[in-house]
């Protein structure tokens, strides 16, 4: 009788061990999937929320920009970015100031930073297109326009604004072609004289 009970308990332990070994890879895989999905959910919610202090500096910058105090507004927007570098609106606002100051290269770079944070930001795409036009790169601005048209299924203000800027730029003469300096011809160079 004792040997029968010992055999039954040995089989129970063996079948339990087999069961654990059979299902442990699936349990591990499922737990990894749940861990990945739950951590991705936490990171997405953190990316969407901008720190409140950064938003407050943005509001102060907007008020200063409306008053025409562009230097103060730029300082406040930069402070907003120092508090939270994920604030794409601050990049866009700084780019608008750069365009107003006739600095299209700086504006393009700032719009690019906003587009890194959100590649589908219509305001950043439109503003970058206008800065490209200001710099003379109309063909690149047309690429931005087609991207906005793809993203915006209905009629958007950004489409109208960028399309009208492109039409206006096509009527103006290209200034960058006028700035090209001609290459010197052989024999045009001045003779080099040595001074003792």
ABEGO torsion letter per residue (X at the ends): XAAAAAAAAAAAAAAAAAAAAAAAAAAAAAAAAAAAAAAAAAAAAAAABBBAAAAAAAAAAAAAAAAGBAAAAAAAAAAAAAABAABAAAAAAAAAAAAAAGBAAAAAAAAAAAAAABAABAAAAAAAAAAAAAAGBAAAAAAAAAAAAAABABBBAAAAAAAAAAAAAAABBBAAAAABBBBBBBGABBBBBBBX
